[in-house]
Amino acid sequence: MQYIVDEYGVKTSVIVPYHLWEKINSDNQKLQNKLEVLLAIKDGLGEIKTAKKKYEEFQTLSDFLNESDS
């Protein structure tokens, strides 16, 4: 890696080899995907908590699977 510094010696930029840049981008995309899944789970758990407070009935897994086959 190479650093670019300003007139005060403060690092302002970095130059990385292309293969490292590709790995960084790939790792970042994987982390973004994990974050989306975790946030969706969090939202789902919040919906369950709200439904329980309102004494709403939940859809069964069998009903859900049958619905998605249609």
PQR file of N, CA, C, O and H, with PARSE charges and radii, in Angstrom:
ATOM      1  N   MET A   1       0.844  -1.173   0.000 -0.4000 1.5000
ATOM      2  CA  MET A   1       0.000   0.000   0.000 -0.0000 2.0000
ATOM      3  C   MET A   1       0.894   1.241   0.000  0.5500 1.7000
ATOM      4  O   MET A   1       2.011   1.241   0.517 -0.5500 1.4000
ATOM      5  N   GLN A   2       0.358   2.279  -0.594 -0.4000 1.5000
ATOM      6  CA  GLN A   2       1.067   3.556  -0.606 -0.0000 2.0000
ATOM      7  C   GLN A   2       0.129   4.620  -0.037  0.5500 1.7000
ATOM      8  O   GLN A   2      -1.068   4.640  -0.322 -0.5500 1.4000
ATOM      9  H   GLN A   2      -0.550   2.280  -1.014  0.4000 1.0000
ATOM     10  N   TYR A   3       0.700   5.487   0.761 -0.4000 1.5000
ATOM     11  CA  TYR A   3      -0.082   6.565   1.365 -0.0000 2.0000
ATOM     12  C   TYR A   3       0.256   7.887   0.699  0.5500 1.7000
ATOM     13  O   TYR A   3       1.400   8.141   0.323 -0.5500 1.4000
ATOM     14  H   TYR A   3       1.673   5.471   0.993  0.4000 1.0000
ATOM     15  N   ILE A   4      -0.750   8.708   0.565 -0.4000 1.5000
ATOM     16  CA  ILE A   4      -0.564  10.066   0.074 -0.0000 2.0000
ATOM     17  C   ILE A   4      -0.774  10.975   1.277  0.5500 1.7000
ATOM     18  O   ILE A   4      -1.767  10.856   1.996 -0.5500 1.4000
ATOM     19  H   ILE A   4      -1.679   8.501   0.870  0.4000 1.0000
ATOM     20  N   VAL A   5       0.161  11.871   1.483 -0.4000 1.5000
ATOM     21  CA  VAL A   5       0.080  12.764   2.640 -0.0000 2.0000
ATOM     22  C   VAL A   5       0.014  14.213   2.172  0.5500 1.7000
ATOM     23  O   VAL A   5       0.460  14.562   1.079 -0.5500 1.4000
ATOM     24  H   VAL A   5       0.967  11.967   0.899  0.4000 1.0000
ATOM     25  N   ASP A   6      -0.559  15.044   3.044 -0.4000 1.5000
ATOM     26  CA  ASP A   6      -0.609  16.469   2.702 -0.0000 2.0000
ATOM     27  C   ASP A   6       0.699  17.145   3.129  0.5500 1.7000
ATOM     28  O   ASP A   6       1.649  16.483   3.547 -0.5500 1.4000
ATOM     29  H   ASP A   6      -0.921  14.760   3.932  0.4000 1.0000
ATOM     30  N   GLU A   7       0.725  18.467   3.015 -0.4000 1.5000
ATOM     31  CA  GLU A   7       1.959  19.208   3.321 -0.0000 2.0000
ATOM     32  C   GLU A   7       2.360  19.123   4.794  0.5500 1.7000
ATOM     33  O   GLU A   7       3.484  19.471   5.157 -0.5500 1.4000
ATOM     34  H   GLU A   7      -0.046  19.005   2.676  0.4000 1.0000
ATOM     35  N   TYR A   8       1.425  18.655   5.650 -0.4000 1.5000
ATOM     36  CA  TYR A   8       1.717  18.522   7.083 -0.0000 2.0000
ATOM     37  C   TYR A   8       2.087  17.095   7.473  0.5500 1.7000
ATOM     38  O   TYR A   8       2.357  16.807   8.639 -0.5500 1.4000
ATOM     39  H   TYR A   8       0.512  18.373   5.356  0.4000 1.0000
ATOM     40  N   GLY A   9       2.093  16.207   6.482 -0.4000 1.5000
ATOM     41  CA  GLY A   9       2.420  14.807   6.754 -0.0000 2.0000
ATOM     42  C   GLY A   9       1.224  13.975   7.190  0.5500 1.7000
ATOM     43  O   GLY A   9       1.383  12.829   7.608 -0.5500 1.4000
ATOM     44  H   GLY A   9       1.874  16.440   5.534  0.4000 1.0000
ATOM     45  N   VAL A  10       0.030  14.545   7.095 -0.4000 1.5000
ATOM     46  CA  VAL A  10      -1.194  13.838   7.475 -0.0000 2.0000
ATOM     47  C   VAL A  10      -1.656  12.981   6.296  0.5500 1.7000
ATOM     48  O   VAL A  10      -1.785  13.468   5.173 -0.5500 1.4000
ATOM     49  H   VAL A  10      -0.099  15.477   6.756  0.4000 1.0000
ATOM     50  N   LYS A  11      -1.902  11.695   6.569 -0.4000 1.5000
ATOM     51  CA  LYS A  11      -2.360  10.803   5.503 -0.0000 2.0000
ATOM     52  C   LYS A  11      -3.735  11.246   5.013  0.5500 1.7000
ATOM     53  O   LYS A  11      -4.659  11.436   5.805 -0.5500 1.4000
ATOM     54  H   LYS A  11      -1.797  11.299   7.481  0.4000 1.0000
ATOM     55  N   THR A  12      -3.856  11.406   3.704 -0.4000 1.5000
ATOM     56  CA  THR A  12      -5.126  11.845   3.122 -0.0000 2.0000
ATOM     57  C   THR A  12      -5.734  10.795   2.200  0.5500 1.7000
ATOM     58  O   THR A  12      -6.943  10.801   1.970 -0.5500 1.4000
ATOM     59  H   THR A  12      -3.106  11.252   3.061  0.4000 1.0000
ATOM     60  N   SER A  13      -4.907   9.890   1.667 -0.4000 1.5000
ATOM     61  CA  SER A  13      -5.387   8.875   0.736 -0.0000 2.0000
ATOM     62  C   SER A  13      -4.485   7.659   0.828  0.5500 1.7000
ATOM     63  O   SER A  13      -3.390   7.703   1.389 -0.5500 1.4000
ATOM     64  H   SER A  13      -3.924   9.885   1.853  0.4000 1.0000
ATOM     65  N   VAL A  14      -4.986   6.569   0.255 -0.4000 1.5000
ATOM     66  CA  VAL A  14      -4.178   5.358   0.205 -0.0000 2.0000
ATOM     67  C   VAL A  14      -4.354   4.701  -1.163  0.5500 1.7000
ATOM     68  O   VAL A  14      -5.444   4.716  -1.735 -0.5500 1.4000
ATOM     69  H   VAL A  14      -5.875   6.533  -0.200  0.4000 1.0000
ATOM     70  N   ILE A  15      -3.294   4.138  -1.665 -0.4000 1.5000
ATOM     71  CA  ILE A  15      -3.337   3.378  -2.915 -0.0000 2.0000
ATOM     72  C   ILE A  15      -3.125   1.915  -2.534  0.5500 1.7000
ATOM     73  O   ILE A  15      -2.128   1.566  -1.902 -0.5500 1.4000
ATOM     74  H   ILE A  15      -2.409   4.126  -1.200  0.4000 1.0000
ATOM     75  N   VAL A  16      -4.074   1.068  -2.924 -0.4000 1.5000
ATOM     76  CA  VAL A  16      -3.969  -0.355  -2.590 -0.0000 2.0000
ATOM     77  C   VAL A  16      -3.875  -1.164  -3.880  0.5500 1.7000
ATOM     78  O   VAL A  16      -4.404  -0.750  -4.912 -0.5500 1.4000
ATOM     79  H   VAL A  16      -4.884   1.352  -3.437  0.4000 1.0000
ATOM     80  N   PRO A  17      -3.212  -2.302  -3.827 -0.5600 1.5000
ATOM     81  CA  PRO A  17      -3.172  -3.162  -5.004  0.2800 2.0000
ATOM     82  C   PRO A  17      -4.593  -3.592  -5.396  0.5500 1.7000
ATOM     83  O   PRO A  17      -5.471  -3.747  -4.547 -0.5500 1.4000
ATOM     84  N   TYR A  18      -4.789  -3.776  -6.687 -0.4000 1.5000
ATOM     85  CA  TYR A  18      -6.129  -4.090  -7.197 -0.0000 2.0000
ATOM     86  C   TYR A  18      -6.707  -5.356  -6.574  0.5500 1.7000
ATOM     87  O   TYR A  18      -7.892  -5.381  -6.242 -0.5500 1.4000
ATOM     88  H   TYR A  18      -4.077  -3.650  -7.377  0.4000 1.0000
ATOM     89  N   HIS A  19      -5.907  -6.403  -6.407 -0.4000 1.5000
ATOM     90  CA  HIS A  19      -6.424  -7.653  -5.822 -0.0000 2.0000
ATOM     91  C   HIS A  19      -6.918  -7.420  -4.396  0.5500 1.7000
ATOM     92  O   HIS A  19      -7.907  -8.023  -3.979 -0.5500 1.4000
ATOM     93  H   HIS A  19      -4.944  -6.382  -6.678  0.4000 1.0000
ATOM     94  N   LEU A  20      -6.242  -6.556  -3.649 -0.4000 1.5000
ATOM     95  CA  LEU A  20      -6.691  -6.235  -2.292 -0.0000 2.0000
ATOM     96  C   LEU A  20      -7.987  -5.432  -2.338  0.5500 1.7000
ATOM     97  O   LEU A  20      -8.883  -5.654  -1.522 -0.5500 1.4000
ATOM     98  H   LEU A  20      -5.439  -6.066  -3.988  0.4000 1.0000
ATOM     99  N   TRP A  21      -8.092  -4.513  -3.274 -0.4000 1.5000
ATOM    100  CA  TRP A  21      -9.315  -3.722  -3.435 -0.0000 2.0000
ATOM    101  C   TRP A  21     -10.509  -4.635  -3.747  0.5500 1.7000
ATOM    102  O   TRP A  21     -11.599  -4.447  -3.206 -0.5500 1.4000
ATOM    103  H   TRP A  21      -7.364  -4.333  -3.936  0.4000 1.0000
ATOM    104  N   GLU A  22     -10.297  -5.618  -4.619 -0.4000 1.5000
ATOM    105  CA  GLU A  22     -11.353  -6.573  -4.951 -0.0000 2.0000
ATOM    106  C   GLU A  22     -11.790  -7.348  -3.715  0.5500 1.7000
ATOM    107  O   GLU A  22     -12.985  -7.556  -3.505 -0.5500 1.4000
ATOM    108  H   GLU A  22      -9.412  -5.771  -5.059  0.4000 1.0000
ATOM    109  N   LYS A  23     -10.827  -7.778  -2.893 -0.4000 1.5000
ATOM    110  CA  LYS A  23     -11.154  -8.508  -1.667 -0.0000 2.0000
ATOM    111  C   LYS A  23     -11.933  -7.614  -0.703  0.5500 1.7000
ATOM    112  O   LYS A  23     -12.916  -8.053  -0.105 -0.5500 1.4000
ATOM    113  H   LYS A  23      -9.856  -7.609  -3.064  0.4000 1.0000
ATOM    114  N   ILE A  24     -11.505  -6.386  -0.555 -0.4000 1.5000
ATOM    115  CA  ILE A  24     -12.205  -5.445   0.331 -0.0000 2.0000
ATOM    116  C   ILE A  24     -13.652  -5.268  -0.136  0.5500 1.7000
ATOM    117  O   ILE A  24     -14.576  -5.302   0.677 -0.5500 1.4000
ATOM    118  H   ILE A  24     -10.707  -6.030  -1.041  0.4000 1.0000
ATOM    119  N   ASN A  25     -13.845  -5.082  -1.431 -0.4000 1.5000
ATOM    120  CA  ASN A  25     -15.204  -4.919  -1.962 -0.0000 2.0000
ATOM    121  C   ASN A  25     -16.038  -6.171  -1.760  0.5500 1.7000
ATOM    122  O   ASN A  25     -17.214  -6.079  -1.407 -0.5500 1.4000
ATOM    123  H   ASN A  25     -13.094  -5.054  -2.091  0.4000 1.0000
ATOM    124  N   SER A  26     -15.450  -7.341  -1.978 -0.4000 1.5000
ATOM    125  CA  SER A  26     -16.158  -8.599  -1.794 -0.0000 2.0000
ATOM    126  C   SER A  26     -16.564  -8.782  -0.331  0.5500 1.7000
ATOM    127  O   SER A  26     -17.706  -9.135  -0.035 -0.5500 1.4000
ATOM    128  H   SER A  26     -14.494  -7.416  -2.265  0.4000 1.0000
ATOM    129  N   ASP A  27     -15.629  -8.542   0.569 -0.4000 1.5000
ATOM    130  CA  ASP A  27     -15.926  -8.656   2.003 -0.0000 2.0000
ATOM    131  C   ASP A  27     -17.006  -7.669   2.424  0.5500 1.7000
ATOM    132  O   ASP A  27     -17.879  -7.995   3.228 -0.5500 1.4000
ATOM    133  H   ASP A  27     -14.702  -8.255   0.329  0.4000 1.0000
ATOM    134  N   ASN A  28     -16.940  -6.465   1.878 -0.4000 1.5000
ATOM    135  CA  ASN A  28     -17.939  -5.452   2.205 -0.0000 2.0000
ATOM    136  C   ASN A  28     -19.336  -5.892   1.740  0.5500 1.7000
ATOM    137  O   ASN A  28     -20.316  -5.703   2.461 -0.5500 1.4000
ATOM    138  H   ASN A  28     -16.231  -6.200   1.225  0.4000 1.0000
ATOM    139  N   GLN A  29     -19.425  -6.472   0.549 -0.4000 1.5000
ATOM    140  CA  GLN A  29     -20.714  -6.930   0.037 -0.0000 2.0000
ATOM    141  C   GLN A  29     -21.280  -8.040   0.912  0.5500 1.7000
ATOM    142  O   GLN A  29     -22.480  -8.065   1.185 -0.5500 1.4000
ATOM    143  H   GLN A  29     -18.629  -6.626  -0.037  0.4000 1.0000
ATOM    144  N   LYS A  30     -20.424  -8.955   1.353 -0.4000 1.5000
ATOM    145  CA  LYS A  30     -20.872 -10.033   2.242 -0.0000 2.0000
ATOM    146  C   LYS A  30     -21.401  -9.468   3.558  0.5500 1.7000
ATOM    147  O   LYS A  30     -22.425  -9.922   4.070 -0.5500 1.4000
ATOM    148  H   LYS A  30     -19.450  -8.934   1.131  0.4000 1.0000
ATOM    149  N   LEU A  31     -20.703  -8.485   4.096 -0.4000 1.5000
ATOM    150  CA  LEU A  31     -21.152  -7.852   5.344 -0.0000 2.0000
ATOM    151  C   LEU A  31     -22.480  -7.118   5.148  0.5500 1.7000
ATOM    152  O   LEU A  31     -23.347  -7.159   6.021 -0.5500 1.4000
ATOM    153  H   LEU A  31     -19.872  -8.116   3.681  0.4000 1.0000
ATOM    154  N   GLN A  32     -22.637  -6.453   4.011 -0.4000 1.5000
ATOM    155  CA  GLN A  32     -23.898  -5.771   3.719 -0.0000 2.0000
ATOM    156  C   GLN A  32     -25.052  -6.765   3.655  0.5500 1.7000
ATOM    157  O   GLN A  32     -26.140  -6.492   4.161 -0.5500 1.4000
ATOM    158  H   GLN A  32     -21.933  -6.421   3.302  0.4000 1.0000
ATOM    159  N   ASN A  33     -24.812  -7.924   3.029 -0.4000 1.5000
ATOM    160  CA  ASN A  33     -25.844  -8.958   2.941 -0.0000 2.0000
ATOM    161  C   ASN A  33     -26.206  -9.483   4.324  0.5500 1.7000
ATOM    162  O   ASN A  33     -27.384  -9.677   4.625 -0.5500 1.4000
ATOM    163  H   ASN A  33     -23.928  -8.145   2.619  0.4000 1.0000
ATOM    164  N   LYS A  34     -25.202  -9.714   5.166 -0.4000 1.5000
ATOM    165  CA  LYS A  34     -25.466 -10.178   6.531 -0.0000 2.0000
ATOM    166  C   LYS A  34     -26.273  -9.139   7.299  0.5500 1.7000
ATOM    167  O   LYS A  34     -27.206  -9.478   8.026 -0.5500 1.4000
ATOM    168  H   LYS A  34     -24.246  -9.557   4.921  0.4000 1.0000
ATOM    169  N   LEU A  35     -25.909  -7.883   7.133 -0.4000 1.5000
ATOM    170  CA  LEU A  35     -26.621  -6.808   7.818 -0.0000 2.0000
ATOM    171  C   LEU A  35     -28.089  -6.775   7.404  0.5500 1.7000
ATOM    172  O   LEU A  35     -28.968  -6.616   8.251 -0.5500 1.4000
ATOM    173  H   LEU A  35     -25.151  -7.608   6.542  0.4000 1.0000
ATOM    174  N   GLU A  36     -28.358  -6.922   6.113 -0.4000 1.5000
ATOM    175  CA  GLU A  36     -29.743  -6.934   5.635 -0.0000 2.0000
ATOM    176  C   GLU A  36     -30.532  -8.076   6.260  0.5500 1.7000
ATOM    177  O   GLU A  36     -31.681  -7.891   6.660 -0.5500 1.4000
ATOM    178  H   GLU A  36     -27.644  -7.050   5.425  0.4000 1.0000
ATOM    179  N   VAL A  37     -29.920  -9.258   6.345 -0.4000 1.5000
ATOM    180  CA  VAL A  37     -30.596 -10.414   6.944 -0.0000 2.0000
ATOM    181  C   VAL A  37     -30.866 -10.163   8.425  0.5500 1.7000
ATOM    182  O   VAL A  37     -31.970 -10.409   8.911 -0.5500 1.4000
ATOM    183  H   VAL A  37     -28.987  -9.408   6.019  0.4000 1.0000
ATOM    184  N   LEU A  38     -29.859  -9.675   9.133 -0.4000 1.5000
ATOM    185  CA  LEU A  38     -30.034  -9.426  10.566 -0.0000 2.0000
ATOM    186  C   LEU A  38     -31.088  -8.349  10.837  0.5500 1.7000
ATOM    187  O   LEU A  38     -31.869  -8.466  11.781 -0.5500 1.4000
ATOM    188  H   LEU A  38     -28.963  -9.475   8.738  0.4000 1.0000
ATOM    189  N   LEU A  39     -31.110  -7.315  10.019 -0.4000 1.5000
ATOM    190  CA  LEU A  39     -32.129  -6.272  10.201 -0.0000 2.0000
ATOM    191  C   LEU A  39     -33.525  -6.805   9.900  0.5500 1.7000
ATOM    192  O   LEU A  39     -34.492  -6.416  10.555 -0.5500 1.4000
ATOM    193  H   LEU A  39     -30.477  -7.219   9.252  0.4000 1.0000
ATOM    194  N   ALA A  40     -33.637  -7.696   8.909 -0.4000 1.5000
ATOM    195  CA  ALA A  40     -34.930  -8.299   8.603 -0.0000 2.0000
ATOM    196  C   ALA A  40     -35.386  -9.180   9.758  0.5500 1.7000
ATOM    197  O   ALA A  40     -36.568  -9.182  10.103 -0.5500 1.4000
ATOM    198  H   ALA A  40     -32.851  -8.012   8.377  0.4000 1.0000
ATOM    199  N   ILE A  41     -34.474  -9.920  10.352 -0.4000 1.5000
ATOM    200  CA  ILE A  41     -34.817 -10.746  11.519 -0.0000 2.0000
ATOM    201  C   ILE A  41     -35.268  -9.856  12.671  0.5500 1.7000
ATOM    202  O   ILE A  41     -36.255 -10.148  13.345 -0.5500 1.4000
ATOM    203  H   ILE A  41     -33.514  -9.918  10.071  0.4000 1.0000
ATOM    204  N   LYS A  42     -34.536  -8.770  12.888 -0.4000 1.5000
ATOM    205  CA  LYS A  42     -34.896  -7.828  13.962 -0.0000 2.0000
ATOM    206  C   LYS A  42     -36.305  -7.285  13.742  0.5500 1.7000
ATOM    207  O   LYS A  42     -37.107  -7.227  14.674 -0.5500 1.4000
ATOM    208  H   LYS A  42     -33.734  -8.533  12.341  0.4000 1.0000
ATOM    209  N   ASP A  43     -36.605  -6.886  12.500 -0.4000 1.5000
ATOM    210  CA  ASP A  43     -37.940  -6.375  12.182 -0.0000 2.0000
ATOM    211  C   ASP A  43     -39.003  -7.441  12.423  0.5500 1.7000
ATOM    212  O   ASP A  43     -40.067  -7.155  12.973 -0.5500 1.4000
ATOM    213  H   ASP A  43     -35.955  -6.933  11.742  0.4000 1.0000
ATOM    214  N   GLY A  44     -38.710  -8.665  12.010 -0.4000 1.5000
ATOM    215  CA  GLY A  44     -39.654  -9.760  12.200 -0.0000 2.0000
ATOM    216  C   GLY A  44     -39.925 -10.024  13.667  0.5500 1.7000
ATOM    217  O   GLY A  44     -41.067 -10.256  14.062 -0.5500 1.4000
ATOM    218  H   GLY A  44     -37.845  -8.898  11.564  0.4000 1.0000
ATOM    219  N   LEU A  45     -38.877  -9.990  14.474 -0.4000 1.5000
ATOM    220  CA  LEU A  45     -39.066 -10.198  15.910 -0.0000 2.0000
ATOM    221  C   LEU A  45     -39.890  -9.069  16.520  0.5500 1.7000
ATOM    222  O   LEU A  45     -40.700  -9.292  17.420 -0.5500 1.4000
ATOM    223  H   LEU A  45     -37.949  -9.802  14.153  0.4000 1.0000
ATOM    224  N   GLY A  46     -39.672  -7.865  16.021 -0.4000 1.5000
ATOM    225  CA  GLY A  46     -40.480  -6.737  16.498 -0.0000 2.0000
ATOM    226  C   GLY A  46     -41.952  -6.909  16.139  0.5500 1.7000
ATOM    227  O   GLY A  46     -42.835  -6.591  16.936 -0.5500 1.4000
ATOM    228  H   GLY A  46     -39.014  -7.684  15.290  0.4000 1.0000
ATOM    229  N   GLU A  47     -42.211  -7.415  14.933 -0.4000 1.5000
ATOM    230  CA  GLU A  47     -43.592  -7.666  14.516 -0.0000 2.0000
ATOM    231  C   GLU A  47     -44.234  -8.740  15.391  0.5500 1.7000
ATOM    232  O   GLU A  47     -45.408  -8.636  15.745 -0.5500 1.4000
ATOM    233  H   GLU A  47     -41.494  -7.674  14.286  0.4000 1.0000
ATOM    234  N   ILE A  48     -43.475  -9.756  15.735 -0.4000 1.5000
ATOM    235  CA  ILE A  48     -44.001 -10.820  16.605 -0.0000 2.0000
ATOM    236  C   ILE A  48     -44.330 -10.251  17.980  0.5500 1.7000
ATOM    237  O   ILE A  48     -45.381 -10.553  18.546 -0.5500 1.4000
ATOM    238  H   ILE A  48     -42.521  -9.841  15.448  0.4000 1.0000
ATOM    239  N   LYS A  49     -43.444  -9.439  18.510 -0.4000 1.5000
ATOM    240  CA  LYS A  49     -43.672  -8.833  19.822 -0.0000 2.0000
ATOM    241  C   LYS A  49     -44.937  -7.985  19.808  0.5500 1.7000
ATOM    242  O   LYS A  49     -45.746  -8.052  20.733 -0.5500 1.4000
ATOM    243  H   LYS A  49     -42.590  -9.194  18.051  0.4000 1.0000
ATOM    244  N   THR A  50     -45.105  -7.185  18.755 -0.4000 1.5000
ATOM    245  CA  THR A  50     -46.298  -6.342  18.626 -0.0000 2.0000
ATOM    246  C   THR A  50     -47.555  -7.197  18.506  0.5500 1.7000
ATOM    247  O   THR A  50     -48.569  -6.900  19.138 -0.5500 1.4000
ATOM    248  H   THR A  50     -44.448  -7.131  18.004  0.4000 1.0000
ATOM    249  N   ALA A  51     -47.497  -8.248  17.705 -0.4000 1.5000
ATOM    250  CA  ALA A  51     -48.652  -9.119  17.510 -0.0000 2.0000
ATOM    251  C   ALA A  51     -49.035  -9.810  18.812  0.5500 1.7000
ATOM    252  O   ALA A  51     -50.218  -9.971  19.111 -0.5500 1.4000
ATOM    253  H   ALA A  51     -46.674  -8.489  17.191  0.4000 1.0000
ATOM    254  N   LYS A  52     -48.037 -10.217  19.583 -0.4000 1.5000
ATOM    255  CA  LYS A  52     -48.323 -10.872  20.868 -0.0000 2.0000
ATOM    256  C   LYS A  52     -49.041  -9.911  21.810  0.5500 1.7000
ATOM    257  O   LYS A  52     -49.965 -10.305  22.521 -0.5500 1.4000
ATOM    258  H   LYS A  52     -47.076 -10.086  19.341  0.4000 1.0000
ATOM    259  N   LYS A  53     -48.617  -8.663  21.813 -0.4000 1.5000
ATOM    260  CA  LYS A  53     -49.257  -7.667  22.678 -0.0000 2.0000
ATOM    261  C   LYS A  53     -50.715  -7.458  22.291  0.5500 1.7000
ATOM    262  O   LYS A  53     -51.559  -7.185  23.145 -0.5500 1.4000
ATOM    263  H   LYS A  53     -47.866  -8.343  21.236  0.4000 1.0000
ATOM    264  N   LYS A  54     -51.009  -7.587  20.987 -0.4000 1.5000
ATOM    265  CA  LYS A  54     -52.379  -7.381  20.497 -0.0000 2.0000
ATOM    266  C   LYS A  54     -53.163  -8.695  20.453  0.5500 1.7000
ATOM    267  O   LYS A  54     -54.309  -8.722  20.005 -0.5500 1.4000
ATOM    268  H   LYS A  54     -50.324  -7.808  20.293  0.4000 1.0000
ATOM    269  N   TYR A  55     -52.541  -9.785  20.921 -0.4000 1.5000
ATOM    270  CA  TYR A  55     -53.154 -11.111  20.920 -0.0000 2.0000
ATOM    271  C   TYR A  55     -53.587 -11.534  19.521  0.5500 1.7000
ATOM    272  O   TYR A  55     -54.623 -12.177  19.351 -0.5500 1.4000
ATOM    273  H   TYR A  55     -51.610  -9.763  21.285  0.4000 1.0000
ATOM    274  N   GLU A  56     -52.790 -11.171  18.524 -0.4000 1.5000
ATOM    275  CA  GLU A  56     -53.081 -11.568  17.148 -0.0000 2.0000
ATOM    276  C   GLU A  56     -52.625 -12.997  16.920  0.5500 1.7000
ATOM    277  O   GLU A  56     -51.667 -13.463  17.536 -0.5500 1.4000
ATOM    278  H   GLU A  56     -51.949 -10.649  18.662  0.4000 1.0000
ATOM    279  N   GLU A  57     -53.323 -13.687  16.026 -0.4000 1.5000
ATOM    280  CA  GLU A  57     -52.966 -15.063  15.707 -0.0000 2.0000
ATOM    281  C   GLU A  57     -51.876 -15.055  14.638  0.5500 1.7000
ATOM    282  O   GLU A  57     -51.894 -14.231  13.723 -0.5500 1.4000
ATOM    283  H   GLU A  57     -54.102 -13.308  15.526  0.4000 1.0000
ATOM    284  N   PHE A  58     -50.933 -15.977  14.765 -0.4000 1.5000
ATOM    285  CA  PHE A  58     -49.826 -16.071  13.832 -0.0000 2.0000
ATOM    286  C   PHE A  58     -50.129 -17.082  12.740  0.5500 1.7000
ATOM    287  O   PHE A  58     -50.861 -18.047  12.958 -0.5500 1.4000
ATOM    288  H   PHE A  58     -50.919 -16.646  15.508  0.4000 1.0000
ATOM    289  N   GLN A  59     -49.568 -16.855  11.579 -0.4000 1.5000
ATOM    290  CA  GLN A  59     -49.669 -17.802  10.480 -0.0000 2.0000
ATOM    291  C   GLN A  59     -48.719 -18.962  10.769  0.5500 1.7000
ATOM    292  O   GLN A  59     -47.582 -18.748  11.190 -0.5500 1.4000
ATOM    293  H   GLN A  59     -48.974 -16.071  11.402  0.4000 1.0000
ATOM    294  N   THR A  60     -49.184 -20.183  10.543 -0.4000 1.5000
ATOM    295  CA  THR A  60     -48.318 -21.335  10.767 -0.0000 2.0000
ATOM    296  C   THR A  60     -47.318 -21.465   9.631  0.5500 1.7000
ATOM    297  O   THR A  60     -47.508 -20.915   8.547 -0.5500 1.4000
ATOM    298  H   THR A  60     -50.108 -20.357  10.201  0.4000 1.0000
ATOM    299  N   LEU A  61     -46.260 -22.196   9.899 -0.4000 1.5000
ATOM    300  CA  LEU A  61     -45.255 -22.428   8.873 -0.0000 2.0000
ATOM    301  C   LEU A  61     -45.856 -23.204   7.704  0.5500 1.7000
ATOM    302  O   LEU A  61     -45.549 -22.918   6.547 -0.5500 1.4000
ATOM    303  H   LEU A  61     -46.105 -22.643  10.780  0.4000 1.0000
ATOM    304  N   SER A  62     -46.702 -24.175   7.997 -0.4000 1.5000
ATOM    305  CA  SER A  62     -47.354 -24.954   6.940 -0.0000 2.0000
ATOM    306  C   SER A  62     -48.204 -24.058   6.048  0.5500 1.7000
ATOM    307  O   SER A  62     -48.166 -24.175   4.823 -0.5500 1.4000
ATOM    308  H   SER A  62     -46.952 -24.407   8.937  0.4000 1.0000
ATOM    309  N   ASP A  63     -48.964 -23.170   6.663 -0.4000 1.5000
ATOM    310  CA  ASP A  63     -49.795 -22.243   5.878 -0.0000 2.0000
ATOM    311  C   ASP A  63     -48.919 -21.332   5.015  0.5500 1.7000
ATOM    312  O   ASP A  63     -49.232 -21.068   3.854 -0.5500 1.4000
ATOM    313  H   ASP A  63     -48.994 -23.075   7.658  0.4000 1.0000
ATOM    314  N   PHE A  64     -47.833 -20.862   5.592 -0.4000 1.5000
ATOM    315  CA  PHE A  64     -46.922 -20.001   4.845 -0.0000 2.0000
ATOM    316  C   PHE A  64     -46.336 -20.722   3.651  0.5500 1.7000
ATOM    317  O   PHE A  64     -46.302 -20.176   2.549 -0.5500 1.4000
ATOM    318  H   PHE A  64     -47.578 -21.076   6.535  0.4000 1.0000
ATOM    319  N   LEU A  65     -45.869 -21.959   3.861 -0.4000 1.5000
ATOM    320  CA  LEU A  65     -45.271 -22.732   2.784 -0.0000 2.0000
ATOM    321  C   LEU A  65     -46.298 -23.056   1.704  0.5500 1.7000
ATOM    322  O   LEU A  65     -45.987 -23.007   0.514 -0.5500 1.4000
ATOM    323  H   LEU A  65     -45.897 -22.403   4.757  0.4000 1.0000
ATOM    324  N   ASN A  66     -47.507 -23.384   2.113 -0.4000 1.5000
ATOM    325  CA  ASN A  66     -48.565 -23.671   1.133 -0.0000 2.0000
ATOM    326  C   ASN A  66     -48.929 -22.418   0.352  0.5500 1.7000
ATOM    327  O   ASN A  66     -49.223 -22.492  -0.841 -0.5500 1.4000
ATOM    328  H   ASN A  66     -47.759 -23.424   3.080  0.4000 1.0000
ATOM    329  N   GLU A  67     -48.909 -21.280   1.011 -0.4000 1.5000
ATOM    330  CA  GLU A  67     -49.219 -20.008   0.363 -0.0000 2.0000
ATOM    331  C   GLU A  67     -48.176 -19.665  -0.690  0.5500 1.7000
ATOM    332  O   GLU A  67     -48.511 -19.156  -1.759 -0.5500 1.4000
ATOM    333  H   GLU A  67     -48.670 -21.220   1.980  0.4000 1.0000
ATOM    334  N   SER A  68     -46.916 -19.942  -0.390 -0.4000 1.5000
ATOM    335  CA  SER A  68     -45.851 -19.579  -1.326 -0.0000 2.0000
ATOM    336  C   SER A  68     -45.794 -20.527  -2.509  0.5500 1.7000
ATOM    337  O   SER A  68     -45.175 -20.195  -3.520 -0.5500 1.4000
ATOM    338  H   SER A  68     -46.643 -20.356   0.479  0.4000 1.0000
ATOM    339  N   ASP A  69     -46.421 -21.705  -2.420 -0.4000 1.5000
ATOM    340  CA  ASP A  69     -46.486 -22.634  -3.545 -0.0000 2.0000
ATOM    341  C   ASP A  69     -47.517 -22.206  -4.572  0.5500 1.7000
ATOM    342  O   ASP A  69     -47.447 -22.615  -5.731 -0.5500 1.4000
ATOM    343  H   ASP A  69     -46.924 -21.975  -1.599  0.4000 1.0000
ATOM    344  N   SER A  70     -48.459 -21.398  -4.164 -0.4000 1.5000
ATOM    345  CA  SER A  70     -49.549 -20.982  -5.059 -0.0000 2.0000
ATOM    346  C   SER A  70     -49.069 -20.044  -6.120  0.5500 1.7000
ATOM    347  O   SER A  70     -49.859 -19.599  -6.954 -0.5500 1.4000
ATOM    348  H   SER A  70     -48.516 -21.066  -3.223  0.4000 1.0000
TER
END
